[in-house]
Amino acid sequence: MSAELVKIFSSVDRALKMNLQGITHADSIKQIDNANSINWIIGHLVVTRNGILALMSMPPLAPDKIKATYERGSKMMTDMGTAEKLETLLELFDDAQKKILEGVVKINDTELKEKLAFLGFHESYHVGQVATMRKLIGKEGAIK
């Protein structure tokens, strides 16, 4: 299943990057109704990747200072001045991506593989939200 995990996390990365083409930091903090911004979604993925790394006994990459803003159950971000720069979040995401791909190929434990597969699904779910938010802020769909 390690090859499947590589495929899951590689596909998430590719779809996210496609959906973020042409998205600026200013775009990422646009609020639409009662939905989380693109910035929050990316920050949330970065924070949850700390958990993925921890499952593989790797150190976290996202700093604790952003956890309260982007973790599950956090208060909806209404003060966009507290948002981390999109570029910073993407660097953290990319750093975690490298570590995740290095780690998943070494996993032999079936239960751990299943947990990681679920977390890959979790990321896919949020990448779909980014695609929707992209359209809601007035950008053309990226994946055709």
C-alpha positions as CSV (number, residue, x, y, z in Angstrom):
1,M,0.0,0.0,0.0
2,S,3.0,2.3,0.2
3,A,2.7,2.9,-3.6
4,E,-1.0,3.8,-3.1
5,L,-0.1,6.3,-0.3
6,V,2.5,7.9,-2.6
7,K,-0.2,8.2,-5.3
8,I,-2.7,9.7,-2.9
9,F,-0.4,12.3,-1.5
10,S,1.1,13.1,-4.9
11,S,-2.4,13.5,-6.4
12,V,-3.4,15.8,-3.5
13,D,-0.3,18.0,-4.1
14,R,-0.9,18.1,-7.9
15,A,-4.6,19.0,-7.6
16,L,-3.9,21.6,-4.9
17,K,-1.2,23.3,-7.0
18,M,-3.5,23.4,-10.0
19,N,-6.3,25.0,-8.0
20,L,-3.9,27.6,-6.6
21,Q,-2.6,28.8,-9.9
22,G,-3.3,32.5,-10.2
23,I,-4.4,32.7,-6.6
24,T,-2.7,35.6,-4.7
25,H,-2.5,36.0,-0.9
26,A,-5.3,38.7,-1.3
27,D,-7.4,36.2,-3.1
28,S,-6.8,33.6,-0.5
29,I,-8.2,35.7,2.4
30,K,-11.4,36.6,0.6
31,Q,-14.4,35.6,2.7
32,I,-17.5,34.2,1.0
33,D,-20.6,34.0,3.2
34,N,-20.0,31.6,6.1
35,A,-17.3,29.5,4.4
36,N,-13.6,29.2,5.3
37,S,-11.2,31.1,3.1
38,I,-8.7,29.4,0.8
39,N,-6.1,30.6,3.3
40,W,-7.7,28.9,6.2
41,I,-8.1,25.6,4.2
42,I,-4.4,25.6,3.2
43,G,-3.3,26.5,6.8
44,H,-5.5,23.7,8.1
45,L,-3.8,21.2,5.7
46,V,-0.4,22.4,7.0
47,V,-1.4,22.0,10.6
48,T,-2.9,18.5,10.0
49,R,0.3,17.5,8.2
50,N,2.0,17.9,11.6
51,G,-0.2,15.0,12.7
52,I,0.7,13.0,9.6
53,L,4.4,13.5,10.3
54,A,3.9,12.6,13.9
55,L,2.3,9.3,12.9
56,M,5.5,8.5,11.0
57,S,7.7,9.6,14.0
58,M,8.9,12.7,12.2
59,P,9.1,16.1,13.7
60,P,6.4,18.7,13.0
61,L,7.1,21.4,10.4
62,A,4.3,23.9,11.0
63,P,5.0,26.2,14.0
64,D,2.8,26.1,17.0
65,K,1.9,29.8,16.5
66,I,-0.4,28.9,13.6
67,K,-2.1,25.9,15.2
68,A,-4.8,27.9,17.1
69,T,-5.8,29.7,13.9
70,Y,-6.0,26.7,11.5
71,E,-6.6,23.6,13.6
72,R,-9.9,21.7,13.4
73,G,-12.6,23.4,15.4
74,S,-10.8,26.7,15.4
75,K,-12.9,29.8,15.4
76,M,-13.7,31.0,11.8
77,M,-11.1,33.4,10.7
78,T,-12.8,36.8,10.4
79,D,-9.8,39.0,11.0
80,M,-7.8,38.5,7.9
81,G,-4.9,40.3,9.5
82,T,-4.2,37.2,11.5
83,A,-3.8,35.1,8.4
84,E,-0.4,33.7,7.6
85,K,0.9,34.7,4.2
86,L,-0.2,32.2,1.5
87,E,3.4,31.9,0.3
88,T,4.5,30.8,3.8
89,L,1.7,28.3,4.1
90,L,2.7,26.8,0.7
91,E,6.3,26.5,1.7
92,L,5.3,24.6,4.8
93,F,3.0,22.4,2.8
94,D,5.8,21.7,0.3
95,D,8.3,20.9,3.0
96,A,5.8,18.5,4.6
97,Q,5.1,16.9,1.2
98,K,8.7,16.0,0.8
99,K,8.8,14.4,4.3
100,I,5.5,12.6,3.8
101,L,6.7,11.0,0.5
102,E,10.0,10.0,2.1
103,G,8.1,8.5,5.1
104,V,5.2,6.6,3.5
105,V,7.4,4.4,1.4
106,K,8.9,3.0,4.6
107,I,5.6,2.1,6.3
108,N,4.9,-1.5,6.7
109,D,2.3,-1.4,9.5
110,T,-1.2,-2.0,8.0
111,E,-3.1,0.0,10.7
112,L,-0.8,3.0,10.1
113,K,-1.2,2.7,6.4
114,E,-5.0,2.8,6.8
115,K,-4.7,5.9,9.1
116,L,-2.6,7.6,6.5
117,A,-4.9,6.7,3.7
118,F,-7.8,8.3,5.6
119,L,-5.7,11.5,6.2
120,G,-5.0,11.5,2.4
121,F,-8.7,11.4,1.9
122,H,-9.1,14.3,4.4
123,E,-6.7,16.3,2.3
124,S,-8.5,15.5,-0.9
125,Y,-11.8,16.7,0.6
126,H,-10.2,20.1,1.5
127,V,-8.6,20.4,-2.0
128,G,-12.1,20.1,-3.4
129,Q,-13.1,22.9,-1.1
130,V,-10.3,25.0,-2.5
131,A,-11.6,24.3,-6.0
132,T,-15.1,25.5,-5.0
133,M,-13.7,28.6,-3.3
134,R,-11.7,29.4,-6.3
135,K,-14.8,29.6,-8.4
136,L,-16.7,31.6,-5.7
137,I,-14.0,34.3,-5.7
138,G,-14.4,34.6,-9.4
139,K,-11.7,32.5,-10.8
140,E,-12.2,29.9,-13.6
141,G,-12.0,26.3,-12.6
142,A,-8.5,24.9,-12.8
143,I,-9.1,21.2,-13.4
144,K,-11.0,20.5,-16.6
